[in-house]
């Protein structure tokens, strides 16, 4: 069978005030085009469909349309919630999704069997899929208790709980079908893509790849935004995000992963690049150097290597209208701030303010008197 594996769409992302919605429309259209060309039997979306737990109506429209369009290629579509998604909200769409032939799993269900999804390809090949949405520590404990896998012990880690869950959920994996897992989590040894830095990426949430059974033919993961395979007892892959959503992900090459697998052949993967993604870039230099930068349509983070002064940000913005973030290079800042701080040491606030006023050519005794009065009022 053939699988298209994608994850971490983060629809609804606003980067430094800039909506990325039209970019998401473009990249998801390309994902759908790839699905038309590749004709996968199954599309897996491994979490973080949305960027926030309270998506706008526009974001919801883009995600539901993309899922419908993927389904309309003839593929089965299964999507799980990631840590950015609101799992309960995703579950609220299950009625719509089921009518459309799409399978959603937003939260952990009270019956373990709800996380085991089965199907048969157009060619009559059976497959089964364990679909586990993102679990917080609390829900991981609750799920293991709910499925009567163990009594909660304070010493059990997140990885213990997740390991026990996968062991129970994959119990039925045998040689008669293609055995698949999709989940949204950090595997020990995975490389961060840059934009997923948050509480759920810290090491207490990392699980070893050994939580996946050798009987799995393919494990489709989401959470790390960089496309990568992970060493494990079976083929374990992150598809990566189709669009770099934050500075720091600019080195990633966005793609979707196409998987060919059968009950008795090892999974073969191949990446199909997403070429419509607007890149993110970091550029560095003096105003002169920045004036020669040709960044195309990339969104920019700019580090200016000049001392801070009024109007510098505006000058950069004029040169590079696609700069979303303008900062003084931290090295330059350290150089210029140390002597200033030394000059200021031990001097009275009213003297510093008087210096500031005269440096601006604005010597006005009324302003100085007002400053004195206000400064006195705040208790000095
Ligand atoms: Mn993510």
Boltz pocket constraint, residues with backbone or C-beta under 6 A from the ligand:
constraints:
  - pocket:
      binder: B
      contacts: [[A, 8], [A, 10], [A, 47], [A, 48], [A, 82], [A, 84], [A, 196], [A, 223], [A, 224], [A, 225]]
      max_distance: 6.0
